[in-house]
């Protein structure tokens, strides 16, 4: 690992942008439809995504395997990195420490979210049409809602701060001025993405998804 750390780190960094970063943004936009289009709009987005050809193979190749590598190597980096925040409390040292902490939180959160949604789909406990209802059931529990807030904000920070680091390490933002401007831009995007995620989570607890959950429960009661 140490002998090839340069290449491992480059792959880790690149995968954080393509495809994982793109997937985060796509996931945000899809789920944000629950806020600005309601339950019907959200279900339409889910139906369209799952109508794509070879969707499972694409998920495995372009999402789950990159996340697995990025997450495992990220844990290695997080637990072997020498953080010196207590001794040197500079801004970038703090951001370096937060990047590692939010990476661990994000990985745990993704595992939980995948279990509650994708794995439940695979087991046949939930259909694609019931994903909005499933999210409503999860997020109407105060503890789960709070954990989702923490998880999505951690993921938002990890992505945007990681983008700042990516542009530096790949030689795209060279010099203090370019890096400072990049920092302002990515921090602003962190705020925008975080707000969109929070609004989305709130939307899943709203009346539209509550009505859908009530109707689904009544239908199951009739079938039984």
C-alpha positions as CSV (number, residue, x, y, z in Angstrom):
1,X,0.0,0.0,0.0
2,X,2.7,2.5,1.0
3,X,4.9,1.7,-2.1
4,X,2.1,2.6,-4.5
5,X,0.4,5.2,-2.3
6,X,0.7,7.9,-5.0
7,X,-1.4,5.9,-7.5
8,X,-3.9,4.6,-4.9
9,X,-4.4,8.2,-3.8
10,X,-4.9,9.5,-7.3
11,X,-7.4,6.8,-8.1
12,X,-9.2,7.5,-4.8
13,X,-9.2,11.2,-5.6
14,X,-10.5,10.7,-9.1
15,X,-13.3,8.3,-8.1
16,X,-14.5,10.9,-5.6
17,X,-15.3,13.2,-8.5
18,X,-16.1,10.7,-11.3
19,X,-18.4,8.9,-10.9
20,X,-19.1,9.3,-7.1
21,X,-19.4,13.1,-7.2
22,X,-21.7,12.9,-10.2
23,X,-23.8,10.3,-8.5
24,X,-24.2,12.4,-5.4
25,X,-25.5,15.3,-7.5
26,X,-27.8,13.1,-9.5
27,X,-29.1,11.6,-6.3
28,X,-29.7,15.0,-4.9
29,X,-31.5,16.3,-8.0
30,X,-33.7,13.2,-8.2
31,X,-34.7,13.3,-4.5
32,X,-35.1,17.1,-4.6
33,X,-38.1,16.4,-6.9
34,X,-39.9,15.3,-3.7
35,X,-39.7,18.9,-2.6
36,X,-40.5,20.8,-5.8
37,X,-42.7,18.3,-7.6
38,X,-44.2,16.3,-4.8
39,X,-44.8,12.5,-4.5
40,X,-45.9,12.1,-8.1
41,X,-42.9,13.9,-9.5
42,X,-40.5,11.8,-7.3
43,X,-42.1,8.6,-8.4
44,X,-41.8,9.6,-12.0
45,X,-38.1,10.2,-11.6
46,X,-37.6,6.8,-9.8
47,X,-39.5,5.1,-12.6
48,X,-37.5,6.7,-15.3
49,X,-34.1,5.8,-13.7
50,X,-35.2,2.2,-13.2
51,X,-36.4,2.0,-16.8
52,X,-32.8,2.5,-18.1
53,X,-31.3,-0.5,-19.8
54,X,-28.8,-2.6,-17.7
55,X,-29.5,-0.4,-14.7
56,X,-28.3,-3.0,-12.2
57,X,-25.0,-3.6,-14.0
58,X,-24.4,0.2,-14.3
59,X,-25.1,0.7,-10.6
60,X,-22.5,-2.0,-9.7
61,X,-19.9,-0.8,-12.2
62,X,-20.3,2.9,-11.9
63,X,-21.6,3.4,-8.3
64,X,-21.1,0.6,-5.9
65,X,-17.6,-0.6,-6.8
66,X,-16.2,3.0,-6.9
67,X,-17.8,3.8,-3.6
68,X,-16.4,0.5,-2.1
69,X,-12.9,1.4,-3.2
70,X,-13.2,5.1,-2.3
71,X,-14.6,4.1,1.1
72,X,-12.1,1.4,2.0
73,X,-9.1,3.4,0.9
74,X,-10.6,6.5,2.6
75,X,-10.8,4.6,5.9
76,X,-7.1,3.7,5.5
77,X,-6.2,7.3,4.9
78,X,-8.4,8.5,7.8
79,X,-6.9,6.2,10.4
80,X,-3.3,6.5,9.2
81,X,-3.2,10.3,8.7
82,X,-1.4,12.3,11.3
83,X,-3.8,15.2,12.2
84,X,-2.0,18.0,14.0
85,X,-5.0,20.3,14.6
86,X,-4.4,20.6,18.3
87,X,-0.8,21.7,17.8
88,X,-1.4,23.7,14.5
89,X,-4.9,25.1,14.4
90,X,-4.7,26.5,10.9
91,X,-7.8,26.6,8.8
92,X,-6.7,24.0,6.2
93,X,-5.5,21.6,9.0
94,X,-9.0,21.8,10.5
95,X,-10.5,21.2,7.0
96,X,-8.2,18.2,6.6
97,X,-9.4,16.7,9.8
98,X,-13.1,17.4,9.0
99,X,-12.6,15.7,5.6
100,X,-11.5,12.5,7.3
101,X,-14.2,12.7,9.9
102,X,-17.0,13.4,7.4
103,X,-15.7,10.6,5.2
104,X,-16.2,8.0,8.0
105,X,-19.6,9.4,8.8
106,X,-20.6,9.4,5.1
107,X,-19.5,5.8,4.6
108,X,-21.5,4.6,7.6
109,X,-24.5,6.7,6.5
110,X,-24.4,5.3,2.9
111,X,-24.3,1.8,4.3
112,X,-27.4,2.4,6.5
113,X,-29.2,4.2,3.6
114,X,-28.5,1.4,1.2
115,X,-29.7,-1.2,3.6
116,X,-32.9,0.7,4.2
117,X,-33.7,1.2,0.5
118,X,-31.7,-0.7,-2.1
119,X,-31.3,-3.9,-0.1
120,X,-35.0,-3.8,0.9
121,X,-35.8,-3.5,-2.8
122,X,-33.6,-6.5,-3.6
123,X,-35.2,-8.6,-0.8
124,X,-38.7,-7.7,-2.2
125,X,-39.8,-5.9,1.0
126,X,-40.3,-2.6,-1.0
127,X,-41.1,-1.8,-4.6
128,X,-39.7,1.1,-6.5
129,X,-43.1,2.8,-6.3
130,X,-43.0,2.5,-2.5
131,X,-39.6,4.1,-2.1
132,X,-41.1,7.5,-1.2
133,X,-43.3,5.8,1.4
134,X,-40.3,4.0,2.8
135,X,-38.4,7.3,3.1
136,X,-41.5,8.8,4.8
137,X,-41.6,5.9,7.3
138,X,-37.9,6.4,8.1
139,X,-37.9,10.2,8.3
140,X,-41.0,10.6,10.5
141,X,-38.9,9.0,13.3
142,X,-37.1,11.9,15.0
143,X,-33.9,10.0,15.7
144,X,-33.7,8.8,12.0
145,X,-34.5,12.3,10.7
146,X,-31.6,13.8,12.8
147,X,-29.2,11.1,11.6
148,X,-30.2,11.7,8.0
149,X,-29.5,15.4,8.5
150,X,-26.1,14.6,9.9
151,X,-25.4,12.1,7.2
152,X,-26.4,14.3,4.2
153,X,-24.6,17.4,5.6
154,X,-21.5,15.2,6.2
155,X,-21.7,13.9,2.6
156,X,-22.1,17.4,1.2
157,X,-19.1,18.7,3.1
158,X,-17.0,15.7,2.1
159,X,-17.8,16.1,-1.5
160,X,-17.3,19.9,-1.8
161,X,-14.2,20.1,0.4
162,X,-12.9,17.0,-1.5
163,X,-13.4,18.9,-4.8
164,X,-11.2,21.7,-3.4
165,X,-8.5,19.2,-2.6
166,X,-8.9,17.5,-6.0
167,X,-8.4,20.7,-7.9
168,X,-5.2,21.4,-5.9
169,X,-3.7,17.9,-6.0
170,X,-4.3,17.6,-9.8
171,X,-2.7,21.0,-10.5
172,X,-5.8,22.8,-11.6
173,X,-5.9,25.5,-9.0
174,X,-2.3,26.7,-8.7
175,X,-1.4,29.5,-6.3
176,X,-3.0,31.0,-3.2
177,X,-5.4,33.3,-5.0
178,X,-6.9,30.5,-7.2
179,X,-7.1,28.2,-4.2
180,X,-8.8,30.9,-2.1
181,X,-11.4,31.6,-4.8
182,X,-12.0,27.9,-5.2
183,X,-12.5,27.6,-1.5
184,X,-15.2,30.3,-1.5
185,X,-17.0,28.7,-4.5
186,X,-17.0,25.2,-3.0
187,X,-18.1,26.5,0.4
188,X,-21.0,28.2,-1.2
189,X,-21.9,25.0,-3.1
190,X,-21.7,23.1,0.2
191,X,-24.4,25.5,1.6
192,X,-26.6,25.1,-1.4
193,X,-26.3,21.3,-1.5
194,X,-26.9,21.0,2.2
195,X,-30.0,23.2,2.1
196,X,-31.4,21.2,-0.8
197,X,-30.9,17.9,1.1
198,X,-32.6,19.3,4.2
199,X,-35.6,20.6,2.2
200,X,-35.8,17.1,0.5
201,X,-35.8,15.3,3.8
202,X,-38.5,17.6,5.1
203,X,-40.6,17.0,2.0
204,X,-40.6,13.2,2.6
205,X,-42.3,13.9,6.0
206,X,-45.0,16.0,4.3
207,X,-48.7,15.4,3.7
208,X,-48.3,14.0,0.2
209,X,-46.1,11.1,1.3
210,X,-48.2,10.7,4.4
211,X,-51.4,10.3,2.3
212,X,-49.5,7.8,0.1
213,X,-48.4,5.8,3.1
214,X,-51.9,5.8,4.5
215,X,-53.4,4.6,1.2
216,X,-50.7,1.9,0.9
217,X,-51.4,0.6,4.4
218,X,-55.1,0.6,3.8
219,X,-54.6,-1.4,0.5
220,X,-52.4,-4.0,2.3
221,X,-55.1,-4.3,5.0
222,X,-57.7,-5.0,2.3
223,X,-55.5,-7.6,0.7
224,X,-54.8,-9.4,4.0
